[in-house]
Amino acid sequence: MLVRQQVAVYDDNNREIIEREEYGEVLKLHALFAKTNDHVKVVEMLQSKGVHWSTMLSVLNDVISPEIRVQKLSSQNYVVTLTGVADTSSALVVLKDKMLKASRDDQLCFSDVQIPDEYLVQQSDANFIMTFTVNPETCLIL
C-alpha cells in the first residue's frame, strides 16, 4: 500500500513537471543536443579517417612555378594526375626535379613522378599530363 502511495505521489510530481510549458522546450533542446552530438561524432569520424589534401596542395603550390599553369588535378587513391600547360619544356623538367625533392618533416612527399617524353619535346606552350604518387604519411596529414 505504501509503495502505491509513493508511486502515485511520484506520478503526480512528474505530471506537474511534464505539463509545464518549459518541459516541452527542454525536450526540444535535448533532442537538438542529441542531433548535434551525432553530427559532431560523424565529423570526428571523417576527420580521423579522412585524407587531408590541403597539405599536399600546399606542398604542390610551393614547387609549381608561374611558368606552369594547372588545368586539371584528379586522383585515384594516392596517384594524382595533373594536366596543364608549361611555358617551356624546361619548366616541366624543373617541376619534376622539384617534386622529387619536395619534402615535409624531412620525408619526401611525392614519388614516381612521370612526365612522358612526348610532352618534353615541345619547346613552348607545352600541353602536358603528368602523374605522381603522394606519400600519405608525409603529405596527407595535418
N, C-alpha and C positions, 0 to 999 in steps of 0.2 A: 504494500500500500504506500509506504514511504517513497519507494522508488518511483511509483506512478506520479506522485505529487511532485517530486523533483523534476521528472521529465516534463510534466505539464508546466511548471514554472520556467523551465529551460525553453520550452516551445513558445511560451508567452513572451519571454525576453527576446528570443530570436525573431518572432513575428513583429515585434515593435521595431527592431533594427531593420528588418527586411522591408517593412512598409515605409520607412523613411525615404524621402526623395534622394538623399545623399547616398544611400546604399546602391541605388542604380548607377549613379555616377562612379562610385568606387568599383563596381563590377565592370563598367566600361573601361576604366583605367587599367584594371587588372588584365583584361583581355588585350588592350593595346600594348601593355608592357610585355605580355607573353608573345604577342606577334612580333614586336620589335626585337625581343631577345632571340626569337627564331631567326630573324633576318641577320642579326649580328653573328649568330652561330654559322650561318651559311657563308657570310663574308669571311669569317675567320677560317673556315674550311678551305674556301677558294684561295685565300691568301697563302695558306700553308702549303697547298698543293700547286698553286699557280706558277706560271713562268713569268718572270719579271723582264719583259722585253725592253723596258726603258733603259736598263743598264747596258744591254747590247747596243741599242740605238745610240746611246751617248758615246760609247767607245767608237762605234762606226762613224759617227759625226766627226770625231777627232781625226780620223785617218782619211776621210774623203776631202780632197782639195776642191777649191772652187772650179777647177778645170773639169770636174766630173759632175754631171747632172743626173741624179737618180730619177728614173721614171716609174719604176715599179719595184716593190720589195715583197716577196712572198716566202713562206716557209712550210716545210713539212717535217715534223719532228724538229730536229736541230739543224737541218740542212736548209740554208737560205739561198734563194735565187734573187739576184739583183740585176735589173735591166736598166740601162741608161745610155748616155752619150758622153763621150770623152772628147775634149777639145783636141787632144793629140793621143796617139797610141802610147807615147812615153808616159803620159799621165796614168794610163792603165797599169803599166809596169810598176810605177811608183806606188800606186794604190795597192797592188798585190804585195809588194815588199812591206809596206806599212802594216797591212793586215796580218801578215805572217809574224810581225814583231809586236803587234798590239797586245798589251797585257794589262792585267789588273791584279794588284797584290802579288806581283812577280810571277804570275801564271798567265800563259797565253790564252787569249780569248778565241782566236779563230784557228782552224786547221783546214787542210785540204782545199785551199783557195785555188779555184780553177778558172782561168780565163782562156778559152780556146784560141789557138794561134790565128785563126781566121779573123779575129777581131783586132789583132795586133798589127796587121799589115796595112790597114788604112791609116794614112798619115794624119788626117784631120777629120773632125766631126765623126768620130768612130762610134757607131752604134755597137753596143756590146751586151752580152748576157754572161754573168759570172755566177758561180756557186761557191759556197763555203760552208763549213760546219762550225757551229757555235759550241764552245765548251760550256756546258750548263753549270758546272761547279764554279766557274770563274765569272762568266759574263751574263748569267741569267739569275743572279741573286742580288738582293738589295745591298 
